[in-house]
Amino acid sequence: MRFVRSSIAVLVCLLVGCSSAADPESSEPTDVQVQENVTEQAKICPLKWTCDDVSFYGTRLQCEGSCGSEQGCYRTYACNGSCICP
């Protein structure tokens, strides 16, 4: 894991440039912030119940209760832009 962090740091250093002194007012993200952002973006969207691909429910009963019996409920990935949709 330490090797991966070092590799990321070297890569970031090569891409954005390195300085010997850290500027406390710099708006550039730190290596830790970059790694956290990548981790947050790498989440797979959960499977949820829906009838319209807009509203998602945890159970089929909740979906049927909100959508009614006319629309069929089905499971799909709840893609909302904050996760990766397979």
N, C-alpha and C positions, 0 to 999 in steps of 0.2 A: 504494500500500500504506500509505503514511503517513496518507493521508486516512481509510482504513478504520480504522486503529488509533486515530486521533483521534476518529472517530465513535463507536467502541466505548467509548472512555474517557468521552466526553461522555454517552453513553447510561447507562453504569454510574453515573456521577456523579449523573445526574438520578434514577435509580432508587433508589440506596442512600444518597445524600447525599454531599456533598464536605466535606472539611476541609482547612484550610490546612497543617496539620502532620500528617505520617504518624505513626501510633501504632505503634511497633515491636512491641507485644504484641497488636496487633489480629488477630482471627481471620478477618477479611474477606479473601477472595482478591484478589490483585492482578489488574490487567488482563491481564498476561501469563499468569497461571495460568488465568483464565477462558478466554482464547483457546486455550490448550493443551488444556483440557478439551473445548471445542467441537470442536477438530480431531480429538482422539482418538475422540470419539463419532461423528464423521462418516465413519468408515471403513466401506466396503462389505464385507460378509462374503464370504469367498472361496468359490468353488465347490469342493466336495470330494466324494469317493465315500462312500456310506453304504448300509446295508441296513435300518437301524432309526431313523434320525434322531437317534441318541444318540452313536454312535461314528462318527468321520469319518476317512477315509484319503486320502492323497495320490494313490494310483493305484488303478486297478480291480483289479489283481492283489493288492494288499494287502487290499483290501476283500473280495474273493472268498476269500482265504486265511483271513481272520478270521471271515467270516460263513458260509462254506460255499456249496455250489452250490444248496441248497434255496431260500435267500433270494436274490432278485435284487438286485444292486448297481446303484445309479443315482446320478447327480450331482445335487446340490442345494446350496443355500447353507448353509454351516456357521454357523448362527445360535446364538450362545452368550451373548448379552446384552452383549458388548463391541464390537459392530459393528451397522451398520444392515443389516437383511435386506430386500432388494428384493422 
